[in-house]
Each structure stands twice: as C-alpha cells, then as structure tokens.
Amino acid sequence: QAFFWVERRFVYDGLDNFINKTHSDEVYLEYPSAVLGFFEHVGLLVDKRFVNVDVVMDHLGPRIEYSWLKLAPLVRDMRKERHDEHYGTHFEQLYTLWGSYAGTYCRLEKTK
C-alpha cells in the first residue's frame, strides 16, 4: 500500500511543507518512510552481497526507479537537515545500478 501511495499521491514541495503535512496526516510521513526504508535495506543487502542483484533488478527495477525519482528531493533535503551525507545512499545506489541494467530506460539524474 505504501508503494502505491508514494507512486500515485506523494508530492514533495519542500521540507517545510512535508513536515507540516506530516502533522495533519500521519500517512504522509509513514508511507514515504516505509518505501525509503525498504529500499535502503534492500540496497544494503545487495551491497553486502546477501541478495543477488539480478533478482532485485528483475523484480524491483522499475519500482526502484519510480520511487527514487519521487523521493530523491526529500532524501537530498534530509541529508542537509540531518547533516548526514549517507542518508538514503543504499537506495540511491540501487537506483544507479538499475540505470546500468535498464540502459536508456532509466532517467538517471544527478542527486548532489
């Protein structure tokens, strides 16, 4: 449910607006956090070679791309807010890996 909500309903319009929306709608924090956390964990497992990258890309590649494109601005702002340049890096690495699997299909963007 979180994936579909992020794909269909999540609109990021700056960190202040995001924080304000989380006060009135807990789903606005819960679902993006769940998606980000899921891909961060999957990315860590791929990075440590506990999970085969081919399996992840075959099953999650397009969802990685779409979710990253939706959440990347939030991740960038959270890195600044938390003074943590590593926030979301495993998710970002998955997105970059997907680019090498998908070739021109992936709309790779510079995140820093």
Secondary structure as UniProt FT lines:
FT   HELIX           2..9
FT   HELIX           15..24
FT   HELIX           27..47
FT   TURN            48..49
FT   HELIX           53..82
FT   TURN            85..88
FT   HELIX           89..102
FT   HELIX           103..105
//
